[in-house]
Each structure stands twice: as C-alpha cells, then as structure tokens.
Amino acid sequence: MKLSTASVGFLLMLFESIAVGAEDKEAPFRYEDKNIKLRIIAQAPEQMSGFYEGRGFSKQAIEAIRKACFITVLMTNNSNKMIWLDINRWRIVANDKPLERYKRDYWKAKFKERNIPLAQQSTFGWTLLPEVRDLYPNEPVGGNVTMVKTKASFTMEMRFQTGANKDGKEIVVKFDEVQCKQ
C-alpha cells in the first residue's frame, strides 16, 4: 500500500518527535550521498513505552515493547532512480553472530497472546519500517526496526537494490558500534 505524501510527512514528523532528546553529544548515525540519505536512532525503552502509552496501549502491550530494542530508521531517496527497501537484505550482527530481528509476525503473535486490541496492533504496525517497498526519487520513508535487546554493540549493514527492475548498482551503508538503549 502506497502512502500519500501528507501521510509520509506525518509519519516522519512522528519519528522525529520520538527522537527528541536522542541528539546528545554522541554523533548520531547518519549517512548521505547523491543516492541516499539515512539516519538511525536507538530509542530508549522509556521513549517507546511513553509514546505507546500516550496512544492508549495497555500495560500488557507496553511490557512486550519494553523488552525489545527499537532503532528508528529515517531514509530518503536522493537519486533519480528507484531504490528498493528490503529489510530482509540487511545484516545486523553482534559478536560475529546475527541478531534476531523481530518481524511483523513476531509482534502479531506477541500481541495476540496478550489479547491486545486490533486497533493498537494496527497503530503499532504503522510505526514499523516497511519490510519491503520501493522509493521513488526524492521519496522519504521512516519507521522502527525491532530486534532482540542486547548490551553488545552491533553492526547494521543495510543493502539496497536500485533501478526499476532492481538491476542497478547496489547501495551498501554500514553503521558500526550501534547500541540498544537500555
């Protein structure tokens, strides 16, 4: 499903508001070139639980949310060609081992076992980064990637196919020493 420009703008403002306070003296993880602009922000459990509490989420939902590591990803296609977002092509590694990423099915099962209302499940889904989608030139996208919480630093290697038929030069962006906020 494609979002309208207004919807995308609203979601980006939403994710920027979650990130308030995240810009401390530590250099935020940013990358920009002629093809892509990326920013990732580790979110504290208090930020995420407060955000979802403010939208009426139950204590059972908040408990599950607090146990995960949330990384907000903000991305813009700076190029004049299609860029393909496919999180399954990303590698997230700590201590030479892949970190488990919590996909939408994980959250669906977690919320079902806790009897979380469908409206809250839907709201949560809107805050996740799409698993797969195309980005047209100058188009932005943002959302959260969730994973198992770890105290170890990890590497996020993000791979993007390009071109209308995914036959262009691959873009690879790597962030080292990323950490979950505890």
Residue frames as a rotation matrix with the C-alpha (Angstrom) as fourth column:
MET 1
0.583 0.813 0.000 0.00
0.813 -0.583 0.000 0.00
0.000 0.000 -1.000 0.00
LYS 2
-0.419 -0.674 0.609 1.35
0.669 -0.682 -0.294 3.42
0.613 0.284 0.737 -1.00
LEU 3
0.018 0.368 -0.929 1.05
0.860 -0.479 -0.173 6.29
-0.509 -0.796 -0.326 1.45
SER 4
0.779 0.264 0.569 0.19
0.520 -0.779 -0.351 9.81
0.350 0.570 -0.744 0.39
THR 5
-0.192 -0.876 0.442 2.85
0.377 -0.482 -0.791 12.50
0.906 0.015 0.423 0.66
ALA 6
0.115 0.316 0.942 0.93
-0.690 -0.657 0.305 14.00
0.715 -0.685 0.142 3.59
SER 7
0.966 0.255 -0.037 0.89
-0.165 0.722 0.672 10.62
0.198 -0.643 0.740 5.37
VAL 8
0.376 -0.907 -0.189 4.62
0.753 0.418 -0.509 10.13
0.541 0.049 0.840 4.83
GLY 9
-0.256 -0.449 0.856 5.27
-0.059 -0.877 -0.478 13.65
0.965 -0.173 0.198 6.09
PHE 10
0.544 0.541 0.642 3.18
-0.691 -0.144 0.708 12.99
0.475 -0.829 0.295 9.19
LEU 11
0.940 -0.194 -0.279 5.00
0.284 0.900 0.331 9.72
0.187 -0.391 0.901 9.90
LEU 12
0.028 -0.988 0.151 8.40
0.639 -0.099 -0.763 11.35
0.769 0.118 0.629 9.51
MET 13
-0.111 0.012 0.994 7.37
-0.531 -0.846 -0.049 14.11
0.840 -0.533 0.100 11.93
LEU 14
0.861 0.485 0.153 6.16
-0.409 0.480 0.776 11.39
0.303 -0.731 0.611 14.31
PHE 15
0.677 -0.657 -0.331 9.51
0.667 0.738 -0.103 9.58
0.312 -0.151 0.938 14.19
GLU 16
-0.245 -0.741 0.625 11.42
0.249 -0.671 -0.698 12.81
0.937 -0.016 0.349 14.58
SER 17
0.277 0.410 0.869 9.33
-0.703 -0.530 0.474 13.55
0.655 -0.742 0.141 17.69
ILE 18
0.972 -0.019 -0.236 10.25
0.149 0.823 0.548 10.15
0.184 -0.567 0.803 19.14
ALA 19
0.280 -0.960 -0.001 13.88
0.798 0.233 -0.556 11.03
0.534 0.155 0.831 18.53
VAL 20
0.510 -0.095 0.855 13.74
-0.301 -0.951 0.075 14.27
0.805 -0.296 -0.514 20.54
GLY 21
0.689 -0.347 0.636 16.47
-0.676 0.009 0.737 14.05
-0.262 -0.938 -0.229 23.12
ALA 22
0.830 -0.386 0.401 18.32
0.427 0.904 -0.014 11.41
-0.358 0.183 0.916 21.13
GLU 23
0.573 -0.625 0.529 20.67
0.389 -0.361 -0.848 14.03
0.721 0.692 0.036 19.69
ASP 24
0.902 -0.353 -0.248 23.10
0.135 -0.315 0.940 14.25
-0.410 -0.881 -0.236 22.57
LYS 25
0.372 -0.842 -0.390 26.83
-0.760 -0.518 0.394 14.85
-0.534 0.150 -0.832 22.24
GLU 26
-0.268 -0.406 0.874 27.30
0.191 0.866 0.462 11.37
-0.944 0.291 -0.155 20.77
ALA 27
-0.738 -0.024 -0.675 27.46
-0.618 -0.378 0.689 11.58
-0.271 0.926 0.264 16.99
PRO 28
0.310 0.882 0.356 24.18
-0.488 0.469 -0.736 10.30
-0.816 0.055 0.576 15.61
PHE 29
-0.457 -0.415 0.787 24.40
0.380 0.709 0.594 7.64
-0.805 0.570 -0.167 12.94
ARG 30
0.575 0.574 -0.583 23.99
-0.254 -0.552 -0.794 9.45
-0.777 0.605 -0.172 9.62
TYR 31
-0.499 -0.676 0.541 24.94
0.482 0.302 0.822 8.79
-0.720 0.672 0.175 6.04
GLU 32
0.645 0.698 -0.311 24.25
0.051 -0.445 -0.894 10.85
-0.763 0.560 -0.323 2.94
ASP 33
-0.672 -0.732 0.113 25.47
0.243 -0.074 0.967 10.80
-0.700 0.677 0.227 -0.64
LYS 34
-0.769 0.348 -0.537 23.95
-0.628 -0.571 0.529 11.57
-0.122 0.744 0.657 -4.05
ASN 35
-0.637 0.495 -0.590 21.82
-0.080 0.719 0.690 8.39
0.766 0.487 -0.419 -3.86
ILE 36
0.253 0.700 -0.668 20.56
0.544 0.468 0.696 8.03
0.800 -0.540 -0.262 -0.32
LYS 37
-0.375 -0.263 0.889 20.17
-0.617 -0.645 -0.451 9.81
0.692 -0.718 0.079 3.00
LEU 38
0.232 0.400 -0.887 19.99
0.373 0.806 0.461 7.60
0.899 -0.437 0.038 6.10
ARG 39
-0.405 -0.307 0.861 19.74
-0.725 -0.466 -0.507 8.25
0.557 -0.830 -0.035 9.80
ILE 40
0.102 0.446 -0.889 19.32
0.354 0.819 0.452 5.68
0.930 -0.360 -0.075 12.56
ILE 41
-0.301 -0.070 0.951 18.42
-0.737 -0.616 -0.279 6.45
0.605 -0.785 0.134 16.15
ALA 42
-0.627 0.080 -0.775 18.41
0.448 0.851 -0.274 3.99
0.637 -0.520 -0.569 19.05
GLN 43
0.030 0.754 0.656 15.33
-0.433 -0.582 0.688 4.57
0.901 -0.305 0.309 21.20
ALA 44
-0.888 -0.299 0.350 15.23
-0.422 0.225 -0.879 4.19
0.184 -0.927 -0.325 24.98
PRO 45
-0.671 0.661 -0.336 12.57
0.657 0.740 0.144 1.88
0.344 -0.124 -0.931 26.48
GLU 46
-0.410 0.512 -0.755 11.10
0.540 -0.531 -0.653 4.91
-0.735 -0.676 -0.059 28.28
GLN 47
-0.723 0.127 -0.679 10.72
-0.523 -0.743 0.418 6.80
-0.451 0.657 0.604 24.99
MET 48
-0.813 0.389 -0.434 8.95
-0.186 0.533 0.826 3.90
0.552 0.752 -0.361 23.31
SER 49
-0.551 0.655 -0.517 6.72
0.826 0.517 -0.226 2.97
0.120 -0.551 -0.826 26.23
GLY 50
-0.507 0.350 -0.788 5.77
0.219 -0.832 -0.510 6.64
-0.834 -0.431 0.345 26.73
PHE 51
-0.825 0.165 -0.540 4.98
-0.557 -0.398 0.729 7.02
-0.094 0.902 0.420 23.03
TYR 52
-0.663 0.579 -0.474 2.68
0.104 0.699 0.708 3.97
0.741 0.420 -0.524 23.00
GLU 53
-0.573 0.474 -0.668 1.17
0.784 0.079 -0.616 4.71
-0.239 -0.877 -0.417 26.43
GLY 54
-0.692 0.246 -0.679 0.19
-0.179 -0.969 -0.170 8.12
-0.699 0.004 0.715 25.08
ARG 55
-0.610 0.483 -0.628 -1.76
-0.712 0.014 0.702 6.31
0.348 0.875 0.335 22.37
GLY 56
0.242 0.862 0.445 -3.69
-0.970 0.198 0.144 4.18
0.036 -0.467 0.884 24.87
PHE 57
-0.054 -0.304 -0.951 -1.67
-0.347 0.899 -0.268 0.96
0.936 0.315 -0.154 24.73
SER 58
0.884 0.467 0.011 -2.31
-0.214 0.385 0.898 -1.45
0.415 -0.796 0.440 27.58
LYS 59
0.398 -0.743 0.539 0.25
-0.833 -0.046 0.551 -2.45
-0.384 -0.668 -0.637 30.21
GLN 60
0.512 -0.171 0.842 0.50
0.185 0.979 0.087 -5.91
-0.839 0.111 0.533 28.60
ALA 61
0.858 -0.191 0.477 1.49
0.470 -0.086 -0.879 -4.34
0.209 0.978 0.016 25.26
ILE 62
0.711 -0.601 0.364 3.94
-0.611 -0.785 -0.102 -1.95
0.347 -0.150 -0.926 26.93
GLU 63
0.499 -0.524 0.690 5.63
-0.429 0.542 0.722 -4.87
-0.752 -0.657 0.046 28.74
ALA 64
0.587 -0.250 0.770 6.33
0.650 0.713 -0.264 -6.61
-0.483 0.655 0.581 25.42
ILE 65
0.853 -0.221 0.473 7.51
0.220 -0.670 -0.709 -3.36
0.473 0.709 -0.523 23.79
ARG 66
0.729 -0.570 0.380 9.95
-0.682 -0.555 0.476 -2.57
-0.060 -0.606 -0.793 26.62
LYS 67
0.505 -0.525 0.685 11.72
-0.012 0.789 0.614 -5.90
-0.863 -0.318 0.392 26.11
ALA 68
0.611 -0.228 0.758 12.72
0.785 0.295 -0.544 -5.10
-0.100 0.928 0.359 22.51
CYS 69
-0.431 -0.756 -0.493 15.44
0.440 -0.652 0.617 -2.93
-0.788 0.049 0.613 21.02
PHE 70
0.689 0.687 0.232 13.98
0.595 -0.352 -0.723 -0.17
-0.415 0.636 -0.651 18.81
ILE 71
-0.586 -0.792 -0.173 16.03
0.459 -0.500 0.734 1.51
-0.668 0.350 0.657 16.10
THR 72
0.581 0.749 -0.319 14.29
0.176 -0.498 -0.849 4.30
-0.795 0.437 -0.420 14.21
VAL 73
-0.491 -0.670 0.557 15.35
0.698 0.080 0.712 4.47
-0.521 0.738 0.429 10.57
LEU 74
0.535 0.551 -0.641 14.78
-0.010 -0.754 -0.657 7.63
-0.845 0.358 -0.398 8.51
MET 75
-0.434 -0.654 0.620 15.61
0.564 0.339 0.753 7.35
-0.702 0.676 0.222 4.82
THR 76
0.512 0.532 -0.674 15.27
-0.297 -0.626 -0.721 9.49
-0.806 0.570 -0.163 1.69
ASN 77
0.300 -0.356 0.885 15.97
0.865 0.492 -0.096 8.51
-0.401 0.794 0.456 -1.89
ASN 78
0.172 -0.344 -0.923 18.29
-0.078 -0.939 0.335 11.31
-0.982 0.014 -0.188 -3.09
SER 79
-0.744 -0.590 0.312 18.78
0.191 0.259 0.947 9.76
-0.640 0.765 -0.080 -6.52
ASN 80
-0.317 0.635 -0.704 16.89
-0.892 -0.452 -0.006 9.99
-0.323 0.626 0.710 -9.80
LYS 81
-0.469 0.148 -0.871 16.23
-0.410 0.837 0.363 6.23
0.782 0.527 -0.332 -9.85
MET 82
0.663 0.749 -0.004 14.15
-0.425 0.380 0.822 3.78
0.617 -0.543 0.570 -7.85
ILE 83
-0.636 -0.747 0.196 15.68
-0.614 0.335 -0.715 2.46
0.468 -0.575 -0.671 -4.60
TRP 84
0.271 0.721 -0.638 14.31
-0.168 0.688 0.706 -0.73
0.948 -0.085 0.307 -3.06
LEU 85
-0.312 -0.229 0.922 13.97
-0.940 -0.064 -0.334 -1.07
0.136 -0.971 -0.196 0.69
ASP 86
0.537 0.403 -0.741 14.03
-0.236 0.915 0.326 -4.74
0.810 0.000 0.587 1.74
ILE 87
0.381 -0.378 0.844 14.95
-0.923 -0.209 0.323 -5.21
0.054 -0.902 -0.428 5.40
ASN 88
0.913 -0.015 0.408 15.48
-0.062 0.983 0.175 -8.93
-0.404 -0.185 0.896 4.81
ARG 89
0.672 -0.715 0.191 18.62
0.409 0.143 -0.901 -7.99
0.617 0.684 0.388 2.84
TRP 90
0.417 -0.507 0.755 20.10
-0.696 -0.712 -0.093 -6.20
0.584 -0.487 -0.650 5.88
ARG 91
0.122 -0.438 -0.891 22.60
0.526 0.789 -0.317 -7.81
0.842 -0.430 0.327 8.22
ILE 92
0.509 0.009 0.861 22.53
-0.673 -0.618 0.405 -6.99
0.536 -0.786 -0.308 11.92
VAL 93
0.426 -0.517 -0.742 25.47
0.367 0.849 -0.380 -8.63
0.827 -0.111 0.552 13.70
ALA 94
0.594 -0.331 0.733 26.88
-0.777 -0.473 0.416 -8.57
0.209 -0.817 -0.538 17.24
ASN 95
0.015 -0.699 0.715 29.99
-0.727 0.483 0.488 -10.53
-0.687 -0.527 -0.501 18.21
ASP 96
-0.790 -0.391 -0.473 30.07
-0.610 0.418 0.673 -12.17
-0.065 0.820 -0.568 14.75
LYS 97
-0.769 0.615 0.175 26.54
0.591 0.788 -0.174 -13.57
-0.245 -0.030 -0.969 15.24
PRO 98
-0.586 0.626 0.514 23.31
0.164 -0.529 0.832 -12.35
0.793 0.573 0.207 13.62
LEU 99
-0.906 0.418 0.058 20.90
-0.194 -0.289 -0.938 -10.57
-0.375 -0.861 0.343 15.97
GLU 100
-0.503 0.810 0.302 17.31
0.858 0.510 0.062 -11.70
-0.104 0.290 -0.951 15.79
ARG 101
-0.946 0.321 0.043 15.15
-0.302 -0.921 0.247 -9.05
0.119 0.221 0.968 14.18
TYR 102
-0.533 0.835 0.133 11.53
0.343 0.357 -0.869 -9.05
-0.773 -0.418 -0.477 15.30
LYS 103
-0.948 0.253 0.191 9.40
0.140 -0.206 0.968 -9.10
0.285 0.945 0.160 12.17
ARG 104
-0.473 0.845 0.248 5.71
-0.797 -0.531 0.290 -8.21
0.376 -0.060 0.925 11.98
ASP 105
0.196 0.549 -0.813 4.68
-0.142 0.836 0.530 -11.85
0.970 0.011 0.242 12.57
TYR 106
-0.618 -0.492 -0.614 6.57
0.558 0.276 -0.783 -11.81
0.554 -0.826 0.103 15.89
TRP 107
-0.958 0.250 0.138 4.59
-0.284 -0.781 -0.557 -8.79
-0.032 -0.573 0.819 17.08
LYS 108
-0.170 0.942 -0.289 1.32
-0.730 0.076 0.679 -10.18
0.661 0.327 0.675 15.78
ALA 109
0.060 0.131 -0.990 1.82
0.329 0.933 0.143 -13.38
0.942 -0.334 0.013 17.84
LYS 110
-0.818 -0.447 -0.361 3.06
0.488 -0.209 -0.847 -11.46
0.303 -0.870 0.389 20.89
PHE 111
-0.811 0.552 0.195 0.05
-0.582 -0.797 -0.161 -9.12
0.067 -0.244 0.967 20.85
LYS 112
-0.009 0.826 -0.563 -2.39
-0.490 0.488 0.723 -11.96
0.872 0.282 0.400 20.18
GLU 113
-0.200 -0.127 -0.971 -1.19
0.586 0.779 -0.223 -13.93
0.785 -0.614 -0.082 23.21
ARG 114
-0.883 -0.139 -0.447 -1.68
0.451 -0.512 -0.731 -10.78
-0.127 -0.847 0.515 25.32
ASN 115
0.004 0.990 0.144 -5.13
0.989 0.018 -0.150 -10.00
-0.151 0.143 -0.978 23.85
ILE 116
-0.660 -0.289 -0.693 -4.05
0.205 -0.957 0.204 -6.61
-0.723 -0.008 0.691 22.53
PRO 117
0.394 0.911 -0.119 -6.89
0.151 -0.191 -0.970 -4.92
-0.907 0.364 -0.213 20.60
LEU 118
0.234 -0.246 0.941 -6.59
0.947 0.278 -0.163 -4.88
-0.221 0.929 0.298 16.81
ALA 119
0.928 0.128 0.350 -6.64
0.223 -0.943 -0.249 -1.07
0.298 0.309 -0.903 16.78
GLN 120
0.672 -0.737 0.071 -3.46
-0.482 -0.364 0.797 -0.98
-0.562 -0.570 -0.600 18.89
GLN 121
0.145 -0.604 0.784 -1.87
0.494 0.730 0.471 -3.69
-0.857 0.319 0.404 16.74
SER 122
0.568 0.150 0.810 -2.62
0.814 -0.249 -0.525 -1.61
0.123 0.957 -0.263 13.66
THR 123
0.967 -0.230 0.113 -1.18
-0.247 -0.954 0.172 1.55
0.068 -0.194 -0.979 15.23
PHE 124
0.392 -0.865 0.314 1.97
-0.203 0.251 0.946 -0.36
-0.897 -0.435 -0.077 16.18
GLY 125
0.242 -0.248 0.938 2.28
0.804 0.593 -0.051 -1.70
-0.543 0.766 0.343 12.64
TRP 126
0.870 0.136 0.475 2.19
0.408 -0.740 -0.535 1.84
0.279 0.659 -0.699 11.23
THR 127
0.799 -0.596 0.081 5.23
-0.547 -0.664 0.509 2.76
-0.249 -0.451 -0.857 13.35
LEU 128
0.285 -0.715 0.638 7.37
0.268 0.699 0.663 -0.09
-0.920 -0.018 0.391 11.95
LEU 129
-0.381 -0.484 -0.788 9.59
-0.706 -0.398 0.586 0.43
-0.597 0.779 -0.190 8.93
PRO 130
0.701 0.637 -0.321 8.01
-0.692 0.498 -0.522 -1.33
-0.173 0.588 0.790 5.94
GLU 131
0.384 -0.544 0.746 9.62
0.089 0.826 0.557 -4.74
-0.919 -0.147 0.366 5.35
VAL 132
-0.540 -0.472 0.697 9.76
0.727 0.157 0.669 -4.22
-0.425 0.868 0.258 1.58
ARG 133
0.636 0.756 -0.156 8.89
0.486 -0.549 -0.680 -1.24
-0.599 0.357 -0.717 -0.61
ASP 134
-0.032 -0.588 0.809 10.08
0.958 -0.248 -0.143 0.92
0.284 0.770 0.571 -3.44
LEU 135
0.219 0.035 -0.975 11.16
0.463 -0.884 0.072 4.51
-0.859 -0.467 -0.210 -3.04
TYR 136
0.648 0.076 0.758 10.82
0.735 -0.322 -0.596 6.90
0.199 0.944 -0.264 -5.94
PRO 137
-0.392 -0.832 0.392 13.28
0.677 -0.550 -0.489 9.77
0.623 0.074 0.779 -6.43
ASN 138
-0.696 -0.053 0.716 13.15
-0.305 -0.881 -0.361 12.23
0.650 -0.470 0.597 -3.50
GLU 139
0.410 0.902 -0.132 10.72
-0.274 0.261 0.926 9.99
0.870 -0.343 0.354 -1.60
PRO 140
-0.534 -0.569 0.626 11.23
-0.764 0.007 -0.645 9.58
0.363 -0.822 -0.438 2.18
VAL 141
0.420 0.635 -0.648 10.28
-0.029 0.724 0.690 6.70
0.907 -0.270 0.322 4.47
GLY 142
-0.521 -0.583 0.623 10.68
-0.674 -0.166 -0.720 6.17
0.523 -0.795 -0.306 8.19
GLY 143
0.667 0.736 -0.115 9.86
-0.462 0.529 0.712 3.66
0.585 -0.422 0.693 10.88
ASN 144
0.222 -0.536 0.815 11.19
-0.921 0.160 0.356 1.40
-0.322 -0.829 -0.458 13.56
VAL 145
0.095 -0.291 -0.952 13.20
-0.333 0.892 -0.306 -1.78
0.938 0.346 -0.013 13.22
THR 146
0.528 0.135 0.839 12.85
-0.849 0.091 0.520 -4.00
-0.006 -0.987 0.163 16.28
MET 147
0.114 -0.565 -0.817 15.18
-0.252 0.779 -0.574 -6.71
0.961 0.271 -0.053 17.50
VAL 148
0.586 -0.034 -0.810 16.29
0.687 0.551 0.474 -8.70
0.430 -0.834 0.346 20.48
LYS 149
0.865 -0.282 0.415 17.72
-0.417 -0.864 0.281 -6.36
0.279 -0.416 -0.865 23.10
THR 150
0.522 -0.782 -0.340 21.45
0.755 0.609 -0.242 -6.75
0.397 -0.130 0.909 23.65
LYS 151
0.809 -0.348 -0.473 24.08
0.106 -0.706 0.700 -4.92
-0.578 -0.617 -0.534 25.66
ALA 152
-0.146 -0.897 0.417 26.68
0.670 0.221 0.709 -5.66
-0.728 0.383 0.569 22.98
SER 153
-0.150 -0.004 -0.989 27.46
-0.591 -0.801 0.093 -3.16
-0.792 0.599 0.118 20.24
PHE 154
0.129 0.236 0.963 26.34
0.551 0.790 -0.267 -4.31
-0.824 0.565 -0.028 16.83
THR 155
-0.856 -0.394 -0.335 26.75
-0.112 -0.490 0.864 -3.54
-0.505 0.777 0.375 13.15
MET 156
0.349 0.926 0.144 23.87
0.164 0.091 -0.982 -2.69
-0.923 0.367 -0.120 10.84
GLU 157
-0.837 -0.544 -0.055 24.71
-0.005 -0.094 0.996 -3.33
-0.547 0.834 0.076 7.20
MET 158
0.199 0.967 -0.161 21.92
-0.050 -0.154 -0.987 -2.02
-0.979 0.205 0.018 5.01
ARG 159
-0.837 -0.442 0.324 21.73
0.244 0.229 0.942 -3.17
-0.490 0.867 -0.084 1.38
PHE 160
0.161 0.882 -0.442 19.50
-0.186 -0.413 -0.892 -1.54
-0.969 0.226 0.098 -1.23
GLN 161
-0.330 -0.142 0.933 18.85
0.849 0.388 0.359 -2.62
-0.413 0.910 -0.007 -4.78
THR 162
-0.339 0.173 -0.925 18.36
-0.212 -0.972 -0.105 0.15
-0.917 0.160 0.366 -7.34
GLY 163
-0.919 0.047 -0.392 16.59
-0.394 -0.043 0.918 0.64
0.026 0.998 0.058 -10.65
ALA 164
-0.059 0.996 -0.061 13.01
-0.998 -0.057 0.030 -0.11
0.027 0.063 0.998 -11.68
ASN 165
0.669 0.271 -0.692 13.94
-0.387 0.922 -0.013 -3.78
0.635 0.276 0.721 -12.22
LYS 166
0.854 -0.388 0.347 16.40
-0.290 0.200 0.936 -3.99
-0.433 -0.900 0.059 -9.30
ASP 167
0.718 -0.580 0.384 19.20
0.696 0.598 -0.398 -4.25
0.001 0.553 0.833 -11.84
GLY 168
0.695 -0.474 0.540 21.16
-0.237 -0.861 -0.451 -1.11
0.679 0.186 -0.710 -10.90
LYS 169
-0.363 -0.923 -0.124 24.21
-0.023 0.142 -0.990 -0.77
0.931 -0.357 -0.073 -8.72
GLU 170
0.415 0.478 -0.774 23.62
0.711 0.360 0.603 -1.95
0.567 -0.801 -0.190 -5.15
ILE 171
0.111 -0.306 0.946 23.94
-0.495 -0.842 -0.215 0.61
0.862 -0.444 -0.245 -2.36
VAL 172
0.279 -0.098 -0.955 25.52
0.716 0.684 0.139 -0.61
0.639 -0.723 0.261 0.89
VAL 173
0.116 -0.208 0.971 25.59
-0.535 -0.837 -0.115 1.51
0.837 -0.506 -0.208 4.05
LYS 174
0.145 -0.184 -0.972 27.18
0.614 0.787 -0.057 0.17
0.775 -0.589 0.228 7.21
PHE 175
0.376 -0.025 0.926 26.90
-0.644 -0.725 0.242 1.56
0.666 -0.688 -0.289 10.74
ASP 176
-0.154 -0.525 -0.837 29.28
0.394 0.744 -0.539 0.10
0.906 -0.413 0.092 13.34
GLU 177
-0.892 -0.320 -0.318 29.10
0.381 -0.158 -0.911 0.29
0.241 -0.934 0.263 17.12
VAL 178
-0.217 0.910 0.354 25.32
-0.469 -0.415 0.780 0.73
0.856 0.003 0.517 17.26
GLN 179
-0.970 -0.092 -0.223 23.86
0.146 0.511 -0.847 0.04
0.192 -0.855 -0.482 20.70
CYS 180
0.037 0.992 -0.118 20.40
0.580 0.075 0.811 -0.61
0.814 -0.098 -0.572 22.05
LYS 181
-0.407 -0.050 0.912 19.37
-0.604 -0.735 -0.310 1.90
0.686 -0.677 0.269 24.67
GLN 182
-0.590 0.143 -0.794 18.87
0.544 0.798 -0.261 0.10
0.596 -0.586 -0.548 27.95
